[in-house]
Amino acid sequence: MKDAELIFAPLGGCREIGMNLNAYGYGPPDDRRWIIVDVGVTFGDDSTPGVDLIMPDPVYLESFADQIEAIILTHAHEDHIGAIGWLWPRLRAPIYATPFTAYLVAEKLRERGLEGQAELRVMQLQETRQFGPFEVELVTLTHSIPEPNGLAIRTPLGLILHTGDWKIDPDPIIGEDFDQAKIEQLGREGILAIVCDSTNVFEEGEAGSEGMAREALKRAVAEQTGKVAITSFASNVARLQSCCEAARANDRSVCLVGRSMLRIVAAAQSVGLLKGFQFIDPEDAADLPAQHVLYLCTGSQGEPNAALARIARGDHPSVKLGEDDTVIFSSRVIPGNERAIGEIQNTLAERNIKLVTARQFDIHVSGHPCRDELRRMYMWARPQIAVPVHGERRHIMEHARFAKSLQVPEAIAPDNGHIIKLAPGPVELIDEVPVGRLHVDGEVLTSDKAGGMWERRKIAYNGHLTVSVVIAKGKVEDGPIIVGRGFSEPDGRPADESMESIDDAAEAALANLKRGDFGDDEKIEKALVRAVRRAAENQFGKRPLIDVTIHRV
């Protein structure tokens, strides 16, 4: 095809670990065909009050949505599939996923009322399909969830290996082994570019095997005498199986606690996993001797509404833990969750519940490659171009440097919104396109620049003042009356006496207005806002959001 180019466009996942959205384009600039790889989310934090989910804004893709051949999902983690129900109406391309991933995606589509609208097709492991000019082959890798796949994307201008999330696990517990032979075969075929996971690029050595975590879990459970609760990422089905095996080895029955745990186990069983285990209801678990019970719980990251948080507070309706019982944290701390996890652990400790973490036993291993695994991947794949993704800027930049040290001829450090030409010719940044974030605010999908979010942050950090005044016949009839929210007296009471200086400032502002000004609402509002804000800053050290209401009678 004349003037055809092979394009890579990351729209999420290149400034954060998570929220992945990747696009590949082929053709001349005015007539490209596209495939999308992964449509993920990240999660809200203290800077986004009231927001649970955050996802990439696909505005760049919407203008040519009819040129998208397919949406292909590498695996079922939320940072790769979590936005599919929200963003599919803007993309409207057929969705392709392996059986386990498709089971969970179907749920997300149903939740958004898209069942029967969105076309969801199952791709089998190691299957190859043609999507316009793209031939895509699923490559079996290992990760911390069933059916993780890299993508071998063949085009007229070269072969791309998109790894998705991966590690080299010699004993993954479930699923197939890492397909080293396929990576080596692709390397001999000639890989133009590898688009590769950067999460653990600063970590030396290897991530470790799920088999190692299984044996450590057996030992950790064996040392406990009371009830045992294990909290882990529900999506790590291999870890769930290891927990079940640890329970069986120690004559304990397993009870699933938390909606995500129940959902993932159902998805796993739908594809033949965890079939050899029986699970009991919380009511039955309560009737068993303590030494024969093991709970598998959601909430490893300190989520306030998850099962473990409720157990820690003592308000779970059916699971009660106390002295001599144990909670095992078989998970890593996701950056940003340290405080929440610490609070839950402290709450458990206050109730004399024993804590076991990865500091005592090797009960967690990462699902992402460390530097030794990256070395092996580059040795087998032998790409011409390294394109690091799935990382913050520091991860991406270090990965590009690391790849160059491994004799990869070219490396580029992409950012969200970069349009990167992979072929023909040298790899280069040819354009930048708008990128942003969308917030799920209740049931509304809004821009991260939306006014409501700005106001919410303002109120959260600085408080809120309402000023009311009644104007009649060109003078103040009543007020100003000021109501404050988010301010305190030194003794902890809601602000009362401290508001007097603000009242005085508002009265002075009105007194300084000319009689003719009282016919102009805008002048009155500006004068009050200016005076009240200055007074609040002097009194509280805050610049609150201020609303002025003018009543005319």
C-alpha positions, 0 to 999 in steps of 0.5 A: 500500500502506497505511503502506508505506515505502521503506527503505535499510539498509547493513550493510557498506561505510559504515565501510570501503572494501569489504565491501559489503552493502546492503538495500532494503526496501519495504512496511509495517514488519511486511511488507516485501519486500527486495532485496540489492545486493552481498555483498562481503568485505574482507581480513584484516590484522595485527589478524586473524592467520590470517584471510584474508577478512572479511565483514558479518554478515547477522544482521539479514537472516536473520530475514526471509530468505524476504522477500528477492526477489533478490540483485543484484550490480553487478560482480565485484570481491571487495568486492562478490561475495566473500562470496556463497559464504559468506553465500548459505546464510543468505539463500537468494535467487536471485542476479542478475548480468551474464555476466562477473560470473556466471561468477566467482560460479558458481566461488565457489558451486562452491567452497562446494559450492552448485552446484545449490542456489543459483539463479544467473540472468544479467541482460544489460546494460541489462536491466530485471526486476521483483522484487516491488515493485522494478523494477530496470534495469541502467545501464551505467557505467565502472569498472575491471572488465568490465560495471560496472552501476549500478541504477535501482530503481523503487518505488511511492514513488520511483526510486533510483539505486544507482551501485555503483563507477563513474567517467566514463571517455571511453576505457574500452578494453573494454565500453560507454561511460558511459551519460550519456544514461541518467543524464540520462533518469533525472534527468528521470524524477525520482530520489528518492535516489542511493546513491553511491560515495565513495572519491575524494571528497577528490580533485580533478579526474578519475580518468583514462582507461584509454586514458591508462594504455594509452599510458603502458604502451606507452612504459614497456615500450618502454624496457626491454631485458630481461624485463618483468613487469607486476603489476596487479589481475587483475580490471582486464581493460581494464588486462590488454588494455592490457598485451597491446597494450603487449607486441604493440607491443614484439614481446613474447609474454605469459605469465600468472602466478598463479591469479587472473590465469588465472581472470579471463582465462578469465572475460573470454574466456567473454564475448568479451573478450581474444579477439585475444590468445594467451598462452604457458606459462611453460616456453615463455617461458623459452625466448624471448630476454629482450627478447621476454617479458612476464609478467602477474603477480598480487601487486601489493599485496604478497601473500606467496603471490602470483606476484610475491612468489615471483618476488621471493624467487627461489622461483617454479618457472617464472619467474626474473628477474634483473639488467636485467629490469624489474617494472612496478607498474600499480596503486595502493597500497591503504591498509594494504598499503604495508609489504608492497609496499615489502618486495617492491620492496626485495627486487626491488631487491636483486636488481638488478631495475628497478622502474617505478611510476606515479611515472615513467609514468601507468600507473595510473588509479583506478576511482572518481570524483573530485570533478569526476566527482561534480559531473557525476553530480549535475548529470545525476541531480538527486537529491532525496537524496544517500546516500553509501556505499563509504567510511570515515566521513571519506569519507561525511561529506565526500561528504554535505557535498559533495552539499549544496554542489551544491544537493542538497536532502537528504543523509544520512551512513549508517553500517553498521546504520542503517535509513534511511527514504527515503520517504514524507516527509523522509529520516531515520534510523529505527532501528539494527540489529546489525551485525558482522563474520564471519571466515573462519578456515581453513574456519570462519566465526566472529564477529569477537568469537569467543574464539579470535580474542581469544586469538590476538591476545593471544598474538600481541601478548603471548606465552603462558605455561603453568604446570604443577604436581603436587599430591599429598596436599595439597601440591606434589609437583612444579613449578611448571614454566613454559614460555613462548612469544613471549619473548626474551633481550636477545641474541635467544635464546628466553627462558631466564634471564629466566624465573627471576623468573617461576618464583620468583613462581609458587613464592612464590604456592604457598608463600603458600597455606594447606594447605586451599587445595590442595584447591581448583583454582580458588584455586590457578589464580587465585593462579598466574595473578595472580603469573605475570602480575605477574612477566611484566609486570615482566620483559617489559612484557607481559601474556601469555595464561596457562594453568594445568594442575594434576595430582593424583596 
